[in-house]
Amino acid sequence: MSATRLVAIGLTLLWLAGCDTGRDDAAPGEPAGFAGLGEEAGDFAQAHEGITLRFPEDHAAHPDYRIEWWYLTANLEDDSGEPLGLQWTLFRQAITSPEERPVPTPWVADQLWMAHIAVSRGETHRVAERFARSHSADALDDRDGQAGARAQPFRAWIDHWQLASHIATSDDEPDADTFAELELTAHQDDEHGGFGYALTLTAEGPLVLHGEAGFSQKSADGQGSMSSGSMYYSQPFWRVEGEVTLDGESRTVSGRGWLDREWSSQLLGPEQQGWDWFSLHLESGHKLMAFQLRGGGADGGDYRSGTWIAPDGEPTALAPDEIDMTPLETRRVAGRDVPTHWRLAIPRAGLDLVVEAPHAERWMDTSVPYWEGEVVARDADSGENRGVGYLEMTGY
């Protein structure tokens, strides 16, 4: 067995040791909440109101927080108009708190990394996963290890799967926005001929801060407190162009992408076992992010939050009672009943939608399994098309 394979197995075991993966047979005493995200923050840094997000610094990793991700989805079409979907995600998890951080050596790590890529077309859904490790001091001396995320010039990577700036800094422009145009590259060999992508992402609108200036509350009792919540912003205005390969066949594609950035040390309350999250590109030019966390709401109900985004990028935070989110139909996927057909209404925005996954087989059969796939939004009354987007569902 290769050393690489041994490292991968070891990292998988370490990751799962801190995770409740949503299995019915999860052992007693595992951390609360989906994937351990309800575990108390302890000595880690905590997200809260009043933190000012700073760019480009906050595009990089935040190793003093327990968990973090760079999460990209895209709704694309090829030259013939056939839709495709893709996902690229980099996750970071701290092994130890800042106070317990070991002295860096080539064999010592305090950060674990996990990445997922997926390409979808019709009934076909290809998924791959990678693991790596690093030390938080790596970013301080510009060492590029197996995985990491730095701000200037922006680069987030694990092996050759990377999201990186297309714009180089120079002495003349040391503060250039190297997040404005990115290149996304990833490829995975498999028995079907391989899949992946080489794409350019161009920002056609501003970054969007969610919640209270970037602090996203995640439970009814979290307002202003040091409990569950995250620092959360998005770039929902990516224009995406390039090439996607699926089962050995490459196609020229174009479309729209959405990048989410979150970091936290206690994302969920201990009673919250999963979430349903939507990102929608509407034909009006508006964008919508909306989610519900199952549990943790007022009187024991679900907790909801969202952001209504104008075409110019101006965000409007949505309160829990301003979002109506109702599952209409479930499909049997990977042995689980998963709601892939929803009613989503935002009365404040005059929005009443039916949001449906055209293809239910979008299960991410990874170490921490979940559902992630493309959706189509239609007007609930007329049935007319209103937009496209992505839906993520965990804890089923």
Helices and strands as residue ranges (DSSP letters): H 3-17, G 34-36, G 57-59, E 67-78, E 83-94, G 98-100, E 111-121, E 124-134, G 136-141, E 147-150, E 155-158, E 161-165, E 181-188, E 195-203, E 208-209, E 215-217, E 229-246, E 249-266, E 275-282, E 287-296, G 298-300, E 302-309, E 315-318, G 320-322, E 324-333, E 336-346, G 347-349, E 351-356, E 363-364, E 370-379, E 385-393
